[in-house]
Amino acid sequence: MREYAADIEDLPDELRVGRAAVTGLSMGGLDTMELAAAQPRRYWAIGLVATTAEPVTAQESLIRRQGADAVKRDGMAVLAE
C-alpha cells in the first residue's frame, strides 16, 4: 500500500492544494491511511469507506496478487467475471 500511496502523494502539490481531505474506498482506504500516516499535517480529514485497518493475511495477499497478475495479463474484463 505504501507504493500505491507514494504514487499519489505529490498530487496535492501538483494541484496547488495545501491541506486537503482525502477519502478512500475499499483498497483505496488502505492508501488513504498510508497517506495520512506519512503526512498527517497535510490532511485535515480522512474518509474510510468499506475498508479495514487490519493487515491482510498471507492468503489474502496471494489472492490479490493473483488477481492483479490476471488483470495485467488479460485486461480488466477478468474483474467483471
PyMOL commands that set and color helices and strands:
alter all, ss='L'
color gray80, all
select helices_A, chain A and resi 2-8+11-14+27-38+58-74+77-80
alter helices_A, ss='H'
color red, helices_A
select strands_A, chain A and resi 20-25+43-49
alter strands_A, ss='S'
color yellow, strands_A
deselect
rebuild
show_as cartoon
